[in-house]
Amino acid sequence: MKKKNLLWSVFLLLVLGACDKTAQQVVDDEKQTVVQFTSVVEGDAVTRATGSSWAANDRIGVFMKQAGGTLGAGTIVGEGDNVPFITKQGNGNFLSDGKAIEYPSDGSAVDFIAYYPYQSTLDNYIYKVDVTNQSKPEEIDLLYADNLTNRTATSTTGNLQFYHQLSQLVLNLSSSDNTDFSNLSVTISGVKTKANFNLVDGSLTVDEKSIATVTMRRVGNAAEAILLPANTINGIKLTLTLNGKTKEITLPTSITSLEQGAKHIFSVNIKNGGSQVDPEEGKYAKWRETPVITKNMLEKSNIKYINHYMPDNKKYRNYSLLYDTNLKMAYWVAYPIYEGCVGSFQRQDDWIEDPELDGSLQANFNKAGDMFKRGYNRGHQIPSKDRTGNGAMNATTFYYTNATPQKANMNGQIWARLEDAVRRWNSSVDTVFVVTGAMAKESENDVVKYEVDCKNGKVVVPKYYYKAVARELGSTFYTIAFKIPNDDAIAGRDYMDYACSVEDLEKITGFTFFPTLSADIKRQCDKSKWR
C-alpha cells in the first residue's frame, strides 16, 4: 500500500457568498454584487486556523483577479488587491474589513486567491515567513487557497479551500516515574527559519542561510513547533532542559523529512530529569469525517488505511477507508460531500482494483458472477452518485475496496433512499460529512458468512451496514446515525426506523466517529433536523 503522511493540511472550507438573503448586497447604481465569505474550519490542532473554529477578529487576505490571469497589478479586478476580510465574532462569517470587493458589473469572470494570516504590506506578492518565534502560532501558521476560479455574481456557492504551507512537529511528553516536567523546555537546532512565499503561484523559497535554534511552544503535556518544510532532517536535533540537566535527542528514523502540510508526532518519556525516545504514535491523514484510528490498528498486517484524492486535483480529498485484507471488506469509508462532488455524470460500472493496494489483497469484483444468482449486488460504500462531478472522480467509486456483497433489494430500496437523503442534506449546507461502514458480525459469537468473488476468492458478507452523518446548520453541528441489516426483508421500510445517535453507533461498532465534535453533539438524535 502507498502510505500517506499525516496531512496536517486538514483543510478549511470557505464558502463564497453568505447563506441567507443578506449574503449578496446589490449596489443599485452599478448592479455589482459584494463578495462575502462564510466558513467551516476543519482540523484538530491548537492554532486558530487549524482548530475547530476561528477566533474573533481573525483576518484573511483576499485577491480578486481576471479569470485565468496570473496574479499581478495588471490582472487585479476593481479593488481586489490584498483586501482584508475579518470574522468579528469568530463564527466564520467573513466580511471585508473596510473596502469591499465587488464583482464586475459587466458579468466578466474572476478568480480568487486568499491566504492567512493577513499581512497589510506585501512586496511584489511575496509573503515573508519567519518561524523563529513560536509563542503565537496563529501568527505564523500560513494557509493558502487558489481553487476558486471563473466566478461571477451569478455563480453558485463555491468552497475556497485553504491548505497549510508549513510543517508541524509535536513532541508528546510523559513521565514513567512522576517526574515533574512542568518547567521542561525544548529547543530545536539546525532548522531554517525564514522563507518567501509567492502568492502568485503558491511556491515557497527557503532562505538557506537562516539556520537557527527554535524554542518549541509548550501546550499541556506536549511541545509543538510550526516549521518550514525540509527534504531532510540531517542536522536537526532536539534539546530537552529540566532542572539544570540537558538531554539531546534526534528525531525518530521514521521521520525523514518535514513535509509541507504534514504533522509529525512522537513521544518522549521523562525520567529523573533525563529522557529516552519512546515508539512514536501512529500517524495518519485525517479530516473531520475520519474516525479515530489507533496505533494498534495500524500495526496489524491485515488492516490497511487508504486515502484517495480527487483525480483531477490532488489537493482535494475524495475519500478514505479502513480495509481488512482478511475479510476483503472496508470497515468504513469516510468522505465529505461538497460543491462539485455531485453532478450529471452517468456511471460506467467499470470495476477495477484499488491502485493504492496490492491486487492480491482485494476481492475481485470485476463481475459479480454467482453472487447475482444468490441475490447480491456489488454494493458501494461511498455511492457512485456522490461522485458524479466528472468521470474521473466517479471511476474511483468502482474500486474493489469500495464494494461488498449487499442484498440486492436492500441495496436498491431502503439503502438507496438513505443515500438519496444524504445528498439532499447537502443542499442546504456547505459540506456533509459521512462515514459509511459495514460489519461482519453482530456479536462476538456470530458466525461470519462468506461469498465468492468472480475469481472464486472468499469475501465476507456484512451482517449490517451503517452511516454516521454530520453537518453544520448556522453555527451548530448536528449528527445522526443509521444501522441497517443486510437483509432483503426490510427493503421496504423507512430508513428512519433504523436511526440512532452517533454515540450509540460508536458503542455498537467500537469506532469513534467525528472525533473533533463533542460528546453532547454525538449524543443527539433529533430526527426532525433530518426530515
TORZA-273766 format. One record per residue (C-alpha): residue in three letters; x, y, z. Coordinates in steps of 0.001 Angstrom, whole numbers, padded with zeros to 6 digits, always signed. Layout:
<recs>
ALAXYZ;...
</recs>
This chain:
<recs>
MET+000000+000000+000000;LYS+001211+003505-000749;LYS+001275+005157+002641;LYS+000287+008776+003091;ASN+001842+011003+005745;LEU-000457+012671+008207;LEU-001814+015587+006269;TRP-001924+018338+008816;SER-003407+020147+005814;VAL-006824+019284+007067;PHE-008479+021998+005115;LEU-010786+024965+005680;LEU-013959+025291+003668;LEU-014688+028935+002941;VAL-017889+029438+001041;LEU-018255+032234-001453;GLY-021355+034190-000533;ALA-023310+034093+002694;CYS-026163+031662+003264;ASP-029142+033967+003621;LYS-030680+036745+001575;THR-028305+039324+003056;ALA-025359+037403+001617;GLN-025304+039354-001632;GLN-025686+043094-001450;VAL-026568+044703-004777;VAL-025384+048247-005424;ASP-028355+049895-007134;ASP-026392+052182-009431;GLU-023774+049753-010704;LYS-025637+046472-010139;GLN-022469+044986-008660;THR-022531+042219-006072;VAL-020408+042497-002964;VAL-018235+039470-002195;GLN-018514+037964+001277;PHE-017421+034678+002816;THR-018707+032190+005327;SER-016533+029354+006560;VAL-016262+025918+008088;VAL-012966+025223+009818;GLU-011518+021726+009667;GLY-008811+020266+011881;ASP-007882+019490+015442;ALA-004565+021196+016151;VAL-004247+024031+018636;THR-003704+027129+016497;ARG-006622+029262+015431;ALA-006583+028274+011795;THR-006306+024557+012466;GLY-008737+024369+015362;SER-012432+023621+015195;SER-013342+027299+014955;TRP-011919+030689+014152;ALA-011045+033238+016821;ALA-012716+036626+016990;ASN-011128+039165+014641;ASP-009119+036625+012636;ARG-008313+038110+009246;ILE-007506+036656+005847;GLY-006146+038461+002791;VAL-008065+038168-000498;PHE-007149+038971-004096;MET-009666+039120-006946;LYS-008122+038860-010411;GLN-009168+038330-014002;ALA-010198+034736-014639;GLY-007275+032720-015952;GLY-004788+035546-015469;THR-001593+035442-013427;LEU-001862+037433-010208;GLY-000294+040843-010774;ALA-001033+044555-010935;GLY-002395+044182-014454;THR-004887+041436-013594;ILE-006321+042748-010305;VAL-010034+043442-010723;GLY-011501+046558-009110;GLU-010453+046974-005503;GLY-009465+043339-005109;ASP-005804+043841-004193;ASN-004940+042232-000827;VAL-008238+043072+000821;PRO-008536+042044+004491;PHE-011610+040007+005451;ILE-012497+039616+009108;THR-014644+037316+011221;LYS-015503+039711+014027;GLN-017352+037189+016146;GLY-015033+034297+015366;ASN-018019+032451+013892;GLY-016527+032005+010431;ASN-018607+034712+008749;PHE-016068+036837+006895;LEU-016803+040396+005782;SER-014412+042827+004159;ASP-012579+044833+006800;GLY-013038+048284+005269;LYS-013289+048481+001498;ALA-015487+045896-000224;ILE-014728+043706-003231;GLU-017429+043861-005889;TYR-017939+041584-008849;PRO-017522+043260-012249;SER-020780+044848-013374;ASP-020245+043576-016930;GLY-020527+039958-015781;SER-016903+039052-016569;ALA-015460+036163-014556;VAL-012878+036449-011803;ASP-010583+034188-009759;PHE-009819+034439-006048;ILE-006549+033890-004199;ALA-006558+034043-000412;TYR-004143+033485+002455;TYR-003962+033519+006253;PRO-002862+035301+008391;TYR-003306+038700+006782;GLN-000331+040995+006174;SER-001033+044609+005260;THR+002240+045079+003373;LEU+003445+042684+000676;ASP+006416+043188-001628;ASN+005527+042075-005150;TYR+003053+039472-003803;ILE+005688+037882-001561;TYR+004593+036809+001914;LYS+007511+036859+004363;VAL+007643+033751+006553;ASP+009565+033666+009837;VAL+009074+030815+012311;THR+011736+031885+014807;ASN+009183+032959+017425;GLN+006736+030156+018257;SER+004888+031954+021086;LYS+001934+032874+018856;PRO+001484+030063+016318;GLU-001569+031725+014797;GLU+000724+034463+013511;ILE+002964+032066+011571;ASP+000501+029325+010566;LEU+000450+030054+006829;LEU-002515+028889+004745;TYR-003178+029402+001032;ALA-006135+028906-001296;ASP-006334+029308-005050;ASN-009059+026888-006129;LEU-011986+029278-006548;THR-011861+030270-010208;ASN-014061+031568-013021;ARG-016621+033140-010683;THR-019304+035722-011419;ALA-022053+037330-009384;THR-024410+034614-010573;SER-022127+031693-009706;THR-023378+029033-007327;THR-021804+028755-003892;GLY-018191+027579-004025;ASN-015656+026357-001495;LEU-012417+028277-001080;GLN-010104+025582+000267;PHE-007070+026513+002344;TYR-004062+024248+002819;HIS-001187+024503+005261;GLN+002073+025514+003639;LEU+004322+024702+006603;SER+005012+021606+008692;GLN+004298+020837+012334;LEU+006298+018839+014860;VAL+004630+017611+018055;LEU+006546+016058+020934;ASN+004251+014294+023424;LEU+005710+014251+026928;SER+005154+011622+029588;SER+006775+010569+032860;SER+007098+006956+033962;ASP+008288+007931+037471;ASN+006103+011006+038114;THR+008909+013400+037332;ASP+007553+016951+037299;PHE+008384+018327+033869;SER+006214+021440+034066;ASN+009389+023541+033747;LEU+010808+021495+030892;SER+011927+023458+027837;VAL+012552+022003+024390;THR+014571+023617+021634;ILE+015205+022570+018033;SER+018539+023374+016479;GLY+019623+023173+012875;VAL+016328+024310+011345;LYS+015873+027030+008766;THR+013532+029748+009936;LYS+012861+032189+007079;ALA+011321+031871+003632;ASN+009461+033757+000917;PHE+006015+032509-000060;ASN+004889+033583-003524;LEU+001166+034271-003531;VAL+001184+034236-007341;ASP+001822+030510-007653;GLY+001919+029188-004082;SER+005648+028405-004138;LEU+007854+028548-001039;THR+011519+029564-001271;VAL+013521+028849+001890;ASP+016386+031099+002954;GLU+019159+028502+003217;LYS+021230+030787+005439;SER+018525+031275+008060;ILE+019607+028352+010257;ALA+018700+028963+013887;THR+017518+027404+017132;VAL+013793+027498+017820;THR+012129+027114+021211;MET+009124+024825+020980;ARG+005847+026021+022452;ARG+004612+024066+025476;VAL+000924+023065+025234;GLY-000113+020932+028185;ASN+001905+017699+028098;ALA+003319+018437+024675;ALA+005811+020668+022918;GLU+004932+021925+019445;ALA+006544+023889+016659;ILE+005484+025102+013222;LEU+008479+024672+010924;LEU+009491+025259+007342;PRO+009264+022193+005096;ALA+012596+020390+004650;ASN+013599+017489+002414;THR+015952+016116+005065;ILE+016238+016214+008846;ASN+020020+015896+008783;GLY+021488+018229+011388;ILE+018191+018787+013203;LYS+018355+017984+016917;LEU+016145+018494+019948;THR+017479+019526+023338;LEU+015448+018958+026499;THR+016334+021037+029552;LEU+014932+020261+033020;ASN+016248+021175+036463;GLY+019626+022144+035079;LYS+020019+018879+033170;THR+020014+018664+029395;LYS+019443+015779+027044;GLU+019974+015923+023306;ILE+017886+013626+021129;THR+017466+013097+017421;LEU+014207+012644+015585;PRO+012930+009059+015113;THR+014097+007261+011982;SER+010505+007195+010731;ILE+010657+010974+010279;THR+012905+011517+007279;SER+011689+014951+006203;LEU+009354+017780+007176;GLU+006678+017672+004516;GLN+004555+020638+003577;GLY+001233+020323+005385;ALA+002397+017349+007448;LYS+002160+016850+011190;HIS+004807+014627+012763;ILE+004203+013204+016236;PHE+006489+011251+018528;SER+006826+010665+022260;VAL+009464+011197+024907;ASN+009429+009678+028377;ILE+010911+011967+031027;LYS+012628+010195+033929;ASN+014909+011624+036599;GLY+015475+014716+034537;GLY+016688+012638+031581;SER+014803+011234+028663;GLN+014515+008376+026235;VAL+012593+008242+022983;ASP+009516+006038+023091;PRO+007984+004472+019963;GLU+006231+007198+018024;GLU+002487+007420+017858;GLY+000562+006299+014800;LYS+000238+008953+012113;TYR-002484+009120+009516;ALA-004202+011630+007294;LYS-007408+012711+008943;TRP-010250+015128+008450;ARG-013455+015897+010307;GLU-015127+012786+008894;THR-012208+010432+009622;PRO-012885+008025+012524;VAL-010154+007530+015099;ILE-007502+005017+014041;THR-005443+003608+016886;LYS-001791+002661+016770;ASN-002796-000986+017350;MET-004957-000918+014234;LEU-002146+000411+012091;GLU+000245-002235+013407;LYS-001970-005124+012254;SER-000770-006531+008944;ASN-004318-007110+007670;ILE-005514-003538+008355;LYS-004805-001010+005637;TYR-005629+002671+005825;ILE-006037+004124+002341;ASN-006583+007698+001138;HIS-007913+008762-002227;TYR-007703+012311-003508;MET-009650+013839-006368;PRO-008006+012550-009561;ASP-008273+015898-011338;ASN-006820+017841-008396;LYS-004698+016030-005823;LYS-005169+018838-003295;TYR-008779+017863-002653;ARG-009730+014852-000628;ASN-012058+012287-002145;TYR-012489+009539+000438;SER-010551+007342+002834;LEU-011152+003814+004075;LEU-010052+001278+006667;TYR-009746-002053+004868;ASP-009376-005589+006236;THR-007446-007762+003773;ASN-008585-010947+005529;LEU-012273-010149+005212;LYS-011823-008263+001915;MET-014058-005539+003326;ALA-013747-001907+004354;TYR-014884-001377+007946;TRP-015657+002184+006968;VAL-015358+004624+004101;ALA-015248+008287+005170;TYR-015953+011156+002790;PRO-017296+014700+002503;ILE-019946+015837+000038;TYR-019411+019418-001091;GLU-019944+021501-004203;GLY-018556+019790-007287;CYS-018868+016252-005933;VAL-022371+015700-007276;GLY-023062+016456-010928;SER-024565+014876-014012;PHE-022019+012231-014994;GLN-023603+008832-015679;ARG-021857+005847-014074;GLN-019998+003397-016309;ASP-019728+000391-013934;ASP-016091-000208-014805;TRP-014941-002106-011708;ILE-011160-002184-011188;GLU-008562-002820-008486;ASP-007841-000084-005981;PRO-004473+001318-007151;GLU-003420+002053-003556;LEU-003462-001623-002525;ASP-001900-004790-003924;GLY-004494-006563-006067;SER-003947-009886-004319;LEU-005278-008351-001104;GLN-008591-007276-002636;ALA-011750-009145-003565;ASN-012149-009225-007341;PHE-015486-007641-008260;ASN-014857-007278-011982;LYS-018020-009329-012346;ALA-020442-010326-009621;GLY-020753-013843-011096;ASP-022731-016274-008961;MET-023298-013606-006337;PHE-026054-012242-008564;LYS-027785-015611-008617;ARG-027829-015628-004828;GLY-029361-012158-004656;TYR-026321-009969-004020;ASN-025153-006742-005631;ARG-021693-005216-005571;GLY-022758-002653-003004;HIS-020892+000652-002930;GLN-019936+002141+000412;ILE-019278+005614-000975;PRO-022125+005784-003518;SER-021418+006293-007181;LYS-023952+009150-007153;ASP-021910+011014-004522;ARG-019091+011416-007038;THR-020717+012387-010339;GLY-018929+015706-010798;ASN-016904+014116-013607;GLY-015967+010719-014960;ALA-012576+010527-013254;MET-013921+011005-009740;ASN-016864+008671-010406;ALA-014463+005949-011527;THR-012830+005955-008079;THR-016064+004668-006523;PHE-015733+001492-008600;TYR-012591+000291-006857;TYR-012939-003231-005473;THR-012153-001981-001961;ASN-015363+000096-002035;ALA-017658-002907-002640;THR-019213-005647-000526;PRO-021828-008372-001203;GLN-025013-006430-000429;LYS-028511-007855-000687;ALA-029983-006528-003943;ASN-033391-005379-002697;MET-031963-003877+000467;ASN-029351-002060-001625;GLY-031837-000816-004211;GLN-034563+000284-001819;ILE-034041+001322+001817;TRP-030291+001854+001405;ALA-030728+003801-001850;ARG-033346+006038-000220;LEU-030960+006780+002636;GLU-028183+007636+000164;ASP-030563+009997-001678;ALA-031440+011654+001635;VAL-027782+012273+002470;ARG-027315+014068-000843;ARG-030396+016194-000138;TRP-028974+017106+003267;ASN-026005+018604+001447;SER-028225+021017-000490;SER-028665+023382+002474;VAL-025103+023382+003826;ASP-021528+023737+002600;THR-020467+020201+003416;VAL-021975+016988+004714;PHE-019519+014665+006462;VAL-020296+010961+006048;VAL-018915+007669+007292;THR-020394+004585+005632;GLY-019405+001218+007023;ALA-020060-002497+007196;MET-019600-005076+009932;ALA-019127-008814+009516;LYS-020666-009717+012882;GLU-023407-008514+015193;SER-021671-010025+018213;GLU-018523-011924+019071;ASN-020401-015236+018848;ASP-021729-014633+015342;VAL-020652-016942+012544;VAL-019056-014980+009730;LYS-020636-015647+006341;TYR-018655-015585+003102;GLU-019431-015278-000592;VAL-017111-015851-003548;ASP-015896-013159-005906;CYS-015587-013619-009660;LYS-012196-015316-009169;ASN-013627-017736-006583;GLY-011932-015883-003746;LYS-013594-015564-000339;VAL-015188-012261+000575;VAL-017161-011612+003743;VAL-020889-010860+003678;PRO-021636-007986+006083;LYS-024266-008531+008756;TYR-025238-004885+008635;TYR-024311-001514+007165;TYR-024167+001824+008903;LYS-023868+005532+008258;ALA-022768+008355+010537;VAL-023581+011837+009263;ALA-022675+015340+010477;ARG-023495+018783+009139;GLU-023427+022344+010408;LEU-026621+024404+010352;GLY-025925+028006+011245;SER-023162+027708+013797;THR-024337+024408+015288;PHE-023321+020885+014322;TYR-025937+018129+014179;THR-025330+014407+013851;ILE-027339+011266+013164;ALA-026520+007614+012505;PHE-028172+004542+010980;LYS-027632+000806+011418;ILE-029453-001287+008802;PRO-029381-005105+008430;ASN-028081-006609+005181;ASP-031458-008254+004663;ASP-033989-008015+001849;ALA-036821-008477+004338;ILE-036503-004868+005475;ALA-036066-003375+001986;GLY-039401-001559+002005;ARG-039036+000006+005453;ASP-038345+003630+006277;TYR-034637+004231+006917;MET-035615+006493+009828;ASP-036805+003343+011607;TYR-033100+002475+011936;ALA-031870+005900+013081;CYS-029795+006173+016244;SER-027303+008557+017772;VAL-023685+008587+016660;GLU-022774+007841+020269;ASP-024880+004661+020172;LEU-023293+003649+016860;GLU-019862+004111+018424;LYS-020804+001691+021200;ILE-022065-000857+018662;THR-019142-000711+016222;GLY-016268+000170+018539;PHE-015213+003075+016298;THR-015028+006708+017358;PHE-016694+008937+014753;PHE-016207+012679+014222;PRO-013560+012972+016972;THR-013474+016777+016775;LEU-017161+017015+017755;SER-018223+016944+021385;ALA-019936+014010+023079;ASP-023069+016134+023519;ILE-023327+016685+019773;LYS-022876+012972+019067;ARG-025400+012025+021742;GLN-028259+013742+019921;CYS-030625+012019+017505;ASP-033189+014665+016604;LYS-034920+013193+013552;SER-036730+016475+012918;LYS-033411+018018+011839;TRP-033060+015367+009144;ARG-036561+015035+007700;
</recs>
